[in-house]
Amino acid sequence: MKRIISIILALMMSVMIFSACGESGSESTQESVTETAAVDTDVKAKATEIFEESFQSYGFKGAGYLVSNGEELYAGGTGKADKDKDIDNSADVVYHVASVTKQFTAVAILKLCEENKLSLDDTLSKYFAGYKEGADITIHNLLSMQSGIPDFTRFYDEDGNETDGQTLIMIDGVEADNSAQENRDAIRTWIFSQKLLFEQGDRYSYSNANYFLLGEIIEKVSNKTYFDYLKTNFFEPLEMTTAGFDENYDNSSASVAQGYRDSVTGSVGKLYGYPGVSFGSGDLMASPKDLYKWTVALHGGKVISGEMVQKMTEKYVECGDGTSYGYGLMIMDTPVGTVYMHSGATPRFFCHVIYLPQKELFLSVMSNYASETTSAVTKDISSKVMDII
């Protein structure tokens, strides 16, 4: 959790700067079509300069994508997405988005709720009869990170507070050579054997286990695999042609970024991870451009109803860092509007997505070089772009 808090703190600083200078850029709305076109060209040039200078300053390798009010201001990258195939990083390349997956899982649950196939007040006993803690924990508790279920990638002290270190805890039955289903069975068994960190609804504690279980509920209710449900209900209708999952990514026409270790070490390796471990919580792959399609459609009420979007974007619990958690989203109010954001990290991929609906401002920064500078680059870029739009 401390890694996520540090990332969110960096993004919060960006949002505060948004607030300070967010009034600028609105005075040119009465310009002629010719003048506006000239300004747009100038804005794009300035945006490109901001991205390129930030990438160079931080030694960043990855991709960036910026859109404001439907206008693509920057779409590019630096470094190689695939060294063997000589593919450059760009906004069209597919990256592992890690925990940004959670909002897709949350929306799937809300869609099923909208169709009266489940209730957010359903307890886990309805779906996992053998879970001794399941009588009190609700789907809402899972979505809002208030279940008290410990995460299988974190360590805790005796009071249930997260301690330093973030690694995959050795769970009996979880193996690199297992099938995804074998590892999922082992993780589920581990989750159901754990003591709760706190009474459900008591407080916030980020846990991938929550969204792992939500993924399984989606399968039980829809009678489809989690992957198929998202494809047929989200990816295909929205023409998200690059979207898929790391377990079975099958779009051979897409350019897929390979995960490389920090370039300082010179070591190179592909990231696949243990099969099934990131199920429901971090296994999505997509290009920055497809994440933009998703974000605009979601907040525009084109994926689920406005009522369900409102449920998703409600601030249910304080995260302890100035932000709140909704359903799969971090949320922060600012003088220029509410910002929705989330970050994701795997051993070799980092992903940040920020959205300010009032300006339809979408920013995504992704790295396939395990670079901790991704959060610094995101902060740097987001602190400057509001000066030019």
C-alpha positions as semicolon CSV with decimal commas, in nm:
position;residue;x (nm);y (nm);z (nm)
1;M;0,000;0,000;0,000
2;K;0,286;0,240;0,070
3;R;0,395;0,225;-0,295
4;I;0,044;0,319;-0,407
5;I;0,023;0,600;-0,151
6;S;0,353;0,745;-0,272
7;I;0,230;0,736;-0,631
8;I;-0,103;0,894;-0,541
9;L;0,072;1,163;-0,337
10;A;0,273;1,253;-0,645
11;L;-0,043;1,271;-0,852
12;M;-0,214;1,479;-0,583
13;M;0,052;1,745;-0,625
14;S;-0,029;1,752;-0,993
15;V;-0,397;1,795;-0,919
16;M;-0,325;2,081;-0,681
17;I;-0,137;2,254;-0,959
18;F;-0,433;2,186;-1,188
19;S;-0,641;2,376;-0,933
20;A;-0,403;2,671;-0,917
21;C;-0,387;2,733;-1,289
22;G;-0,706;2,570;-1,410
23;E;-0,878;2,900;-1,487
24;S;-0,636;2,981;-1,766
25;G;-0,699;2,857;-2,115
26;S;-1,072;2,941;-2,116
27;E;-1,045;3,296;-2,250
28;S;-0,996;3,196;-2,615
29;T;-1,333;3,026;-2,659
30;Q;-1,466;3,314;-2,872
31;E;-1,188;3,295;-3,131
32;S;-1,266;3,239;-3,495
33;V;-1,234;2,894;-3,649
34;T;-0,911;3,000;-3,821
35;E;-0,762;3,138;-3,501
36;T;-0,867;2,829;-3,303
37;A;-0,699;2,600;-3,554
38;A;-0,379;2,800;-3,521
39;V;-0,399;2,784;-3,142
40;D;-0,461;2,406;-3,154
41;T;-0,146;2,360;-3,363
42;D;0,048;2,569;-3,116
43;V;-0,093;2,377;-2,819
44;K;0,006;2,046;-2,975
45;A;0,358;2,171;-3,030
46;K;0,382;2,286;-2,669
47;A;0,240;1,956;-2,542
48;T;0,496;1,764;-2,745
49;E;0,769;1,981;-2,600
50;I;0,646;1,915;-2,245
51;F;0,640;1,538;-2,294
52;E;0,973;1,517;-2,472
53;E;1,152;1,737;-2,220
54;S;1,010;1,538;-1,929
55;F;1,101;1,205;-2,088
56;Q;1,456;1,324;-2,147
57;S;1,496;1,485;-1,807
58;Y;1,396;1,168;-1,619
59;G;1,553;0,918;-1,858
60;F;1,206;0,777;-1,908
61;K;1,120;0,499;-2,151
62;G;0,756;0,436;-2,229
63;A;0,452;0,605;-2,380
64;G;0,237;0,909;-2,314
65;Y;-0,107;1,010;-2,432
66;L;-0,287;1,340;-2,371
67;V;-0,636;1,442;-2,485
68;S;-0,832;1,755;-2,392
69;N;-1,191;1,821;-2,499
70;G;-1,167;1,549;-2,760
71;E;-0,848;1,694;-2,911
72;E;-0,544;1,466;-2,919
73;L;-0,258;1,682;-2,798
74;Y;0,018;1,424;-2,765
75;A;0,056;1,060;-2,866
76;G;0,408;0,929;-2,855
77;G;0,684;0,767;-2,659
78;T;1,050;0,697;-2,618
79;G;1,254;0,378;-2,607
80;K;1,165;0,041;-2,753
81;A;0,843;-0,146;-2,690
82;D;1,000;-0,458;-2,838
83;K;1,372;-0,462;-2,902
84;D;1,371;-0,782;-3,102
85;K;1,104;-0,654;-3,342
86;D;1,238;-0,297;-3,338
87;I;0,901;-0,152;-3,228
88;D;0,903;0,192;-3,066
89;N;0,697;0,279;-2,761
90;S;0,384;0,473;-2,858
91;A;0,021;0,533;-2,765
92;D;-0,081;0,258;-3,008
93;V;0,128;-0,011;-2,840
94;V;-0,030;-0,254;-2,592
95;Y;0,094;-0,243;-2,231
96;H;0,013;-0,430;-1,912
97;V;-0,202;-0,184;-1,715
98;A;-0,187;-0,375;-1,386
99;S;-0,426;-0,236;-1,122
100;V;-0,604;-0,009;-1,369
101;T;-0,780;-0,342;-1,441
102;K;-0,982;-0,293;-1,122
103;Q;-1,215;-0,034;-1,272
104;F;-1,311;-0,280;-1,547
105;T;-1,395;-0,541;-1,285
106;A;-1,596;-0,284;-1,089
107;V;-1,794;-0,182;-1,398
108;A;-1,870;-0,546;-1,480
109;I;-2,016;-0,589;-1,132
110;L;-2,220;-0,270;-1,170
111;K;-2,351;-0,384;-1,508
112;L;-2,468;-0,711;-1,357
113;C;-2,629;-0,512;-1,076
114;E;-2,801;-0,289;-1,332
115;E;-2,941;-0,605;-1,493
116;N;-3,071;-0,721;-1,152
117;K;-2,844;-1,026;-1,158
118;L;-2,682;-0,935;-0,827
119;S;-2,703;-0,676;-0,552
120;L;-2,421;-0,472;-0,405
121;D;-2,559;-0,576;-0,066
122;D;-2,517;-0,946;-0,144
123;T;-2,288;-1,116;0,105
124;L;-2,008;-1,345;0,001
125;S;-2,190;-1,642;0,152
126;K;-2,422;-1,632;-0,147
127;Y;-2,132;-1,703;-0,382
128;F;-1,881;-1,883;-0,159
129;A;-2,082;-2,101;0,077
130;G;-1,780;-2,239;0,260
131;Y;-1,626;-1,902;0,351
132;K;-1,666;-1,857;0,726
133;E;-1,636;-1,476;0,710
134;G;-1,870;-1,453;0,412
135;A;-2,192;-1,389;0,603
136;D;-2,102;-1,028;0,677
137;I;-1,880;-0,912;0,390
138;T;-2,072;-0,760;0,099
139;I;-1,990;-0,696;-0,265
140;H;-1,984;-0,326;-0,175
141;N;-1,713;-0,398;0,084
142;L;-1,502;-0,565;-0,183
143;L;-1,549;-0,287;-0,438
144;S;-1,461;-0,009;-0,193
145;M;-1,164;-0,187;-0,032
146;Q;-1,337;-0,212;0,305
147;S;-1,368;-0,589;0,342
148;G;-1,082;-0,644;0,585
149;I;-0,956;-0,933;0,369
150;P;-0,574;-0,927;0,357
151;D;-0,390;-0,896;0,029
152;F;-0,175;-1,183;-0,095
153;T;0,095;-0,939;-0,212
154;R;0,146;-0,752;0,115
155;F;0,266;-0,794;0,471
156;Y;0,087;-0,675;0,785
157;D;0,170;-0,618;1,150
158;E;-0,030;-0,770;1,435
159;D;-0,277;-0,480;1,425
160;G;-0,359;-0,539;1,060
161;N;-0,159;-0,242;0,930
162;E;0,053;-0,280;0,622
163;T;0,427;-0,298;0,683
164;D;0,726;-0,239;0,459
165;G;0,776;-0,479;0,174
166;Q;0,559;-0,584;-0,115
167;T;0,609;-0,925;-0,262
168;L;0,410;-1,234;-0,346
169;I;0,360;-1,422;-0,024
170;M;0,442;-1,789;-0,062
171;I;0,104;-1,954;-0,085
172;D;0,081;-2,330;-0,081
173;G;-0,013;-2,455;-0,424
174;V;0,080;-2,141;-0,621
175;E;0,348;-2,233;-0,873
176;A;0,495;-2,080;-1,187
177;D;0,424;-2,400;-1,383
178;N;0,062;-2,433;-1,270
179;S;-0,238;-2,358;-1,486
180;A;-0,421;-2,035;-1,410
181;Q;-0,709;-2,232;-1,257
182;E;-0,477;-2,427;-1,027
183;N;-0,324;-2,106;-0,897
184;R;-0,665;-1,942;-0,863
185;D;-0,786;-2,239;-0,656
186;A;-0,482;-2,207;-0,429
187;I;-0,526;-1,831;-0,386
188;R;-0,896;-1,869;-0,307
189;T;-0,814;-2,134;-0,045
190;W;-0,553;-1,900;0,105
191;I;-0,797;-1,606;0,117
192;F;-1,063;-1,809;0,290
193;S;-0,815;-1,933;0,552
194;Q;-0,702;-1,583;0,655
195;K;-0,810;-1,385;0,958
196;L;-0,965;-1,049;0,869
197;L;-0,748;-0,743;0,928
198;F;-1,048;-0,554;1,068
199;E;-1,425;-0,573;1,080
200;Q;-1,576;-0,518;0,736
201;G;-1,665;-0,156;0,666
202;D;-1,438;-0,032;0,944
203;R;-1,174;0,131;0,726
204;Y;-0,985;0,127;0,399
205;S;-0,717;-0,128;0,313
206;Y;-0,608;-0,185;-0,045
207;S;-0,627;-0,555;-0,131
208;N;-0,601;-0,736;-0,462
209;A;-0,789;-1,021;-0,296
210;N;-1,108;-0,810;-0,308
211;Y;-1,098;-0,783;-0,686
212;F;-0,986;-1,144;-0,729
213;L;-1,311;-1,248;-0,559
214;L;-1,512;-0,997;-0,763
215;G;-1,375;-1,157;-1,080
216;E;-1,498;-1,493;-0,960
217;I;-1,840;-1,351;-0,876
218;I;-1,865;-1,214;-1,230
219;E;-1,807;-1,564;-1,365
220;K;-2,060;-1,722;-1,131
221;V;-2,334;-1,471;-1,211
222;S;-2,278;-1,427;-1,585
223;N;-2,203;-1,792;-1,666
224;K;-1,914;-1,665;-1,877
225;T;-1,545;-1,646;-1,812
226;Y;-1,431;-1,313;-1,674
227;F;-1,233;-1,259;-1,992
228;D;-1,528;-1,332;-2,222
229;Y;-1,761;-1,113;-2,020
230;L;-1,537;-0,809;-2,055
231;K;-1,473;-0,875;-2,424
232;T;-1,836;-0,911;-2,524
233;N;-1,975;-0,634;-2,303
234;F;-1,697;-0,375;-2,317
235;F;-1,414;-0,432;-2,561
236;E;-1,618;-0,524;-2,867
237;P;-1,895;-0,259;-2,834
238;L;-1,637;0,015;-2,772
239;E;-1,408;-0,114;-3,050
240;M;-1,120;-0,149;-2,805
241;T;-0,927;-0,355;-3,056
242;T;-0,608;-0,380;-2,851
243;A;-0,766;-0,482;-2,520
244;G;-0,707;-0,831;-2,383
245;F;-0,551;-1,022;-2,096
246;D;-0,197;-1,129;-2,019
247;E;-0,302;-1,489;-1,964
248;N;-0,436;-1,540;-2,316
249;Y;-0,368;-1,229;-2,523
250;D;-0,462;-1,327;-2,877
251;N;-0,454;-1,014;-3,096
252;S;-0,169;-1,101;-3,330
253;S;-0,208;-0,776;-3,524
254;A;-0,133;-0,554;-3,224
255;S;0,213;-0,436;-3,123
256;V;0,269;-0,557;-2,766
257;A;0,529;-0,405;-2,537
258;Q;0,772;-0,645;-2,377
259;G;0,869;-0,580;-2,018
260;Y;1,232;-0,490;-1,963
261;R;1,416;-0,443;-1,641
262;D;1,577;-0,113;-1,550
263;S;1,807;-0,026;-1,838
264;V;2,087;0,045;-1,590
265;T;2,118;-0,328;-1,514
266;G;2,119;-0,428;-1,879
267;S;1,915;-0,738;-1,804
268;V;1,616;-0,812;-2,021
269;G;1,321;-1,039;-1,958
270;K;0,961;-1,084;-2,055
271;L;0,696;-1,041;-1,791
272;Y;0,430;-1,303;-1,768
273;G;0,410;-1,374;-1,397
274;Y;0,244;-1,673;-1,242
275;P;-0,072;-1,772;-1,430
276;G;-0,395;-1,664;-1,263
277;V;-0,235;-1,460;-0,985
278;S;-0,354;-1,123;-1,116
279;F;-0,701;-1,248;-1,209
280;G;-0,965;-0,975;-1,177
281;S;-0,724;-0,729;-1,018
282;G;-0,439;-0,667;-1,260
283;D;-0,438;-0,881;-1,574
284;L;-0,563;-0,637;-1,839
285;M;-0,358;-0,529;-2,139
286;A;-0,447;-0,233;-2,363
287;S;-0,304;0,062;-2,551
288;P;-0,325;0,414;-2,406
289;K;-0,561;0,507;-2,690
290;D;-0,802;0,227;-2,599
291;L;-0,792;0,331;-2,233
292;Y;-0,899;0,676;-2,349
293;K;-1,193;0,526;-2,541
294;W;-1,293;0,338;-2,229
295;T;-1,261;0,635;-1,994
296;V;-1,468;0,874;-2,203
297;A;-1,738;0,614;-2,270
298;L;-1,757;0,514;-1,903
299;H;-1,786;0,865;-1,761
300;G;-2,022;0,959;-2,043
301;G;-2,271;0,694;-1,935
302;K;-2,223;0,481;-2,247
303;V;-2,104;0,167;-2,066
304;I;-2,331;0,161;-1,762
305;S;-2,615;0,392;-1,665
306;G;-2,557;0,733;-1,512
307;E;-2,691;0,598;-1,184
308;M;-2,430;0,324;-1,180
309;V;-2,152;0,567;-1,278
310;Q;-2,257;0,777;-0,980
311;K;-2,227;0,473;-0,753
312;M;-1,883;0,398;-0,893
313;T;-1,755;0,752;-0,844
314;E;-1,890;0,811;-0,495
315;K;-1,629;0,868;-0,225
316;Y;-1,686;0,575;0,010
317;V;-1,376;0,583;0,225
318;E;-1,077;0,806;0,286
319;C;-0,749;0,653;0,176
320;G;-0,543;0,849;0,425
321;D;-0,357;1,048;0,160
322;G;-0,608;1,317;0,068
323;T;-0,790;1,094;-0,179
324;S;-1,094;0,873;-0,147
325;Y;-1,174;0,533;-0,295
326;G;-1,484;0,469;-0,500
327;Y;-1,521;0,148;-0,694
328;G;-1,190;0,079;-0,868
329;L;-1,103;0,450;-0,876
330;M;-0,912;0,698;-0,662
331;I;-1,104;1,024;-0,636
332;M;-1,007;1,379;-0,540
333;D;-1,207;1,702;-0,545
334;T;-1,036;2,017;-0,668
335;P;-1,158;2,372;-0,739
336;V;-1,171;2,292;-1,111
337;G;-1,354;1,964;-1,072
338;T;-1,324;1,608;-0,952
339;V;-1,024;1,407;-1,066
340;Y;-1,047;1,031;-1,113
341;M;-0,725;0,835;-1,124
342;H;-0,555;0,505;-1,066
343;S;-0,208;0,363;-1,100
344;G;-0,077;0,015;-1,160
345;A;0,255;-0,158;-1,122
346;T;0,401;-0,499;-1,201
347;P;0,768;-0,600;-1,180
348;R;0,834;-0,449;-1,525
349;F;0,537;-0,226;-1,612
350;F;0,406;0,097;-1,462
351;C;0,080;0,267;-1,559
352;H;-0,089;0,593;-1,462
353;V;-0,428;0,718;-1,578
354;I;-0,577;1,056;-1,480
355;Y;-0,913;1,196;-1,593
356;L;-1,070;1,537;-1,531
357;P;-1,421;1,522;-1,683
358;Q;-1,480;1,898;-1,676
359;K;-1,215;1,946;-1,943
360;E;-1,236;1,592;-2,074
361;L;-0,867;1,590;-1,984
362;F;-0,718;1,243;-2,014
363;L;-0,355;1,167;-1,937
364;S;-0,190;0,827;-1,951
365;V;0,176;0,751;-1,891
366;M;0,306;0,395;-1,922
367;S;0,649;0,237;-1,892
368;N;0,772;-0,109;-1,986
369;Y;1,112;-0,057;-1,824
370;A;1,020;-0,099;-1,456
371;S;1,097;0,267;-1,407
372;E;1,002;0,429;-1,077
373;T;1,037;0,760;-1,264
374;T;0,696;0,697;-1,422
375;S;0,521;0,867;-1,130
376;A;0,765;1,159;-1,143
377;V;0,713;1,198;-1,517
378;T;0,335;1,187;-1,472
379;K;0,354;1,452;-1,203
380;D;0,585;1,671;-1,411
381;I;0,373;1,653;-1,725
382;S;0,038;1,698;-1,554
383;S;0,169;2,002;-1,364
384;K;0,252;2,176;-1,691
385;V;-0,021;2,084;-1,940
386;M;-0,289;2,295;-1,769
387;D;-0,087;2,604;-1,862
388;I;-0,137;2,537;-2,232
389;I;-0,500;2,429;-2,263
